[in-house]
């Protein structure tokens, strides 16, 4: 095992949104210094970092200079080009490694890896040319056509009902390289957040049940009503992915629980995940602390959950009629409020989240939703 990077050292973070912010808070609590590389100034991570370096990811000289000032580097979103990671890796270790990012950031590579590792996924076909499109048969539909690169929160996805729709669906995504996957009739969506250290030690959070609204995560809750054998299978699949990809760091596996009871992996995020935000308040060590510990080569913390918990996202939509009524939500005494310090509230933009701990998961969801409604209740 390589030597641990101990408190007092400097960690570099590529990306400056809320995931970087919560990472930086966890790192500073453990006594590390944090430098953030950010395309923007005054960023959510910059607010809590020791240093914010403002430059573009394709400015490889700036990336190299950044890497020379830190002891280890991680990232908070997957749309970082390989060349940027290569430039960092010349001067500082990056965790998870560039090859993990390379696999997880592009759907064709991600799904090909999952299928070849024997992980259950919805059947899919790779679409690179018009000929590939012509091979599609009726049995493969309905399906979802997803661009291979740079998709998130349902962007770059088109539902395809019949062969007649295929051509226009592909045009809609600019005839880009894509994956056509079978539409999954699912009971619910769930995720497992996994952490893996330098010596292969593993910790798991969840499964969390995730409810989406307009393709954006809306509510996460754990535990929830799921057969223990299925929950164990989800963690086992996460274990297999972490081991096969030799991940050092944190990675989220998103699943469908199909109507026939089968678990299917939807996608991977090689970083802490929105569905793991509730771990900050509900677990002994949160996903961000595990990210710090794993990338620095320290032992993992306990992932034990303290109480049932629910998280609700706060999108910019809540600001449409003025500043939300923070006092109303904070009157819920079991609630923990997290705001990301973003100055501009746009529709669909993640501005913060709230987590409620309660005696039961149902009560946690109910109280979290009530608190969110109170933010915009008038009169
Ligand atoms: P993704 O960006 O792949 O996570 O997809 C965003 C959301 O679209 C998912 O959380 C699902 O709600 C829905 N979705 C994606 N793929 C499928 C599929 N193959 N079948 C049914 N729904 C899907």
Boltz pocket constraint, residues with backbone or C-beta under 6 A from the ligand:
constraints:
  - pocket:
      binder: B
      contacts: [[A, 122], [A, 144], [A, 151], [A, 152], [A, 153], [A, 154], [A, 155], [A, 181], [A, 182], [A, 183], [A, 184], [A, 185], [A, 189], [A, 212], [A, 215], [A, 254], [A, 266], [A, 267]]
      max_distance: 6.0
